[in-house]
Amino acid sequence: MAVSKRELGKDFRLYIGATAAPANDTSFLKVVNENNLSIKKSADVQEDSTKEIGVQNNPGDETYEITFDFNQNFEDTGMAIFDDAFNTPWAYQIRYLGEVWLEGDFILSELEYNAESKNTISGSGTLVKAGAVTMSNPPRALVTGGGA
């Protein structure tokens, strides 16, 4: 299995759709007080073996896994969206300096909350690919009207 993992710096930020299918880029909410964001892209390479050609590797299915950590006040409105999006295909974006670097549908497959101090929750989540994923290099400008 081929794997590429990146730890993303402070200029990369995770956004979640206000709904599962937002109309445009203004319909995304920033995951506030995010501490860590990493992405792992992997491919399940398929191996064929015949007497004529021997062993041959063929491209396999690509998968993405995004992990993130955050601290939030329990009253923050952003907390409820995680419950709505849990175990459901949902639109997410990773923006670099305010422009869209990676976007697609992911499933929030793991969500953990920890209460460590008064009215503050730390947590972490894991997103797995649920549909088409697009990586724009360089990042694309935000679409604010019409469809995204």
Protein Blocks (a to p, Z undefined) as FASTA:
>chain_A
ZZddddddfkbccdddfbfbdfblmlcccdehifbdcddddddddddddfklopaddddd
ddddddddddddfklmklmmmmmmgopacdddddeehiafbgcddddfbdcdddfbghia
cdddddddfbdcddddddddddfehjZZ
